[in-house]
Amino acid sequence: ISTGGIWRGEIKNKAKDGTFYWVDSSISPTFDDSGKIMGYVAVRFPITELKEKRDAIKESEEKYRALFDSAPLCIKLFDKQGNLVSLNQRGREEHLMQGKTVEEIKKWKYIECVGEKYKDLVKDKLKEAIEGKSSEFDMEHVPETTTGHWCHSSLVPVKDTKGEIQYVLFISRDITREKNMDDEKNKNLTEIVRFFYI
């Protein structure tokens, strides 16, 4: 301020009754005819209510993020245009995306890790979810794009307070082990049947 600049910030004050309140303040210098600083003018706006609402939103977002990231399933959040918005911690681990920034994750083309036979199915089910219809299905991933080869997926539309769809939750559970066990079981059954009919 002493060099002629304007300072702006949020200040926490204490009222006479001992309660605290917040103000958005700006302090700017006033000058005489020769350009020297004569004094300062402070403009303050009360923002306690706004600050409390912002803090509550931040706390709510932090709780949501903690729940989102602690889920033991891969959760992808898509907007109603079909763009990836967020990927939880389990999803980042499964899809080898650890260490990626939020922006890098948003640019990730998820469909490229979906097996060729399932691409159209995933696109159709995402479109249906954007239109309000939930679905469940099994799908295969492209090898080396995820830690598991097969997953069971659920797509769920997320509505706002007005009932309008804003997002789609794409929740996946790795079922590779179950699939391998089923394949082994089927193989054994085939061999047993062949043994008795030879």
QUIFENFEN-V357520 format. One record per pair of residues at least 4 apart in sequence whose C-alpha atoms are under 6 Angstrom apart, sorted by the first residue. I is the first residue (numbers start at 1). J is the second residue. If there is no record, write none. Layout:
# QUIFENFEN-V357520
[[I & J] [I & J]]
This chain:
# QUIFENFEN-V357520
[[1 & 5] [1 & 6] [6 & 27] [6 & 28] [7 & 26] [7 & 27] [8 & 25] [8 & 26] [9 & 24] [9 & 25] [10 & 23] [10 & 24] [11 & 22] [11 & 23] [12 & 21] [12 & 22] [13 & 20] [13 & 21] [14 & 18] [14 & 19] [14 & 20] [15 & 19] [15 & 20] [21 & 48] [22 & 47] [22 & 48] [23 & 44] [23 & 45] [23 & 46] [23 & 47] [24 & 44] [24 & 45] [25 & 43] [25 & 44] [26 & 42] [26 & 43] [27 & 41] [27 & 42] [28 & 40] [28 & 41] [29 & 39] [29 & 40] [30 & 37] [30 & 38] [30 & 39] [30 & 40] [31 & 35] [31 & 36] [31 & 37] [31 & 38] [32 & 36] [32 & 38] [47 & 51] [64 & 68] [65 & 69] [68 & 88] [69 & 88] [69 & 89] [73 & 173] [74 & 90] [74 & 91] [74 & 171] [74 & 172] [75 & 87] [75 & 88] [75 & 91] [75 & 170] [75 & 171] [76 & 86] [76 & 87] [76 & 169] [76 & 170] [77 & 84] [77 & 85] [77 & 86] [77 & 168] [77 & 169] [78 & 82] [78 & 83] [78 & 84] [78 & 85] [78 & 167] [78 & 168] [79 & 83] [79 & 167] [80 & 130] [80 & 166] [80 & 167] [84 & 106] [85 & 106] [87 & 91] [91 & 95] [92 & 96] [92 & 97] [92 & 98] [93 & 98] [94 & 146] [94 & 147] [95 & 146] [100 & 104] [113 & 141] [113 & 142] [113 & 145] [114 & 119] [114 & 141] [114 & 142] [115 & 140] [115 & 141] [115 & 142] [128 & 133] [129 & 133] [129 & 134] [129 & 157] [132 & 157] [134 & 155] [134 & 156] [135 & 154] [135 & 155] [136 & 153] [136 & 154] [137 & 152] [137 & 153] [138 & 151] [138 & 152] [139 & 150] [139 & 151] [140 & 149] [140 & 150] [141 & 149] [148 & 174] [148 & 176] [149 & 176] [150 & 174] [150 & 175] [150 & 176] [151 & 172] [151 & 173] [151 & 174] [151 & 175] [152 & 172] [152 & 173] [153 & 171] [153 & 172] [154 & 170] [154 & 171] [155 & 169] [155 & 170] [156 & 168] [156 & 169] [157 & 168] [158 & 165] [158 & 166] [158 & 167] [158 & 168] [159 & 163] [159 & 164] [159 & 165] [159 & 166] [160 & 164] [194 & 198]]
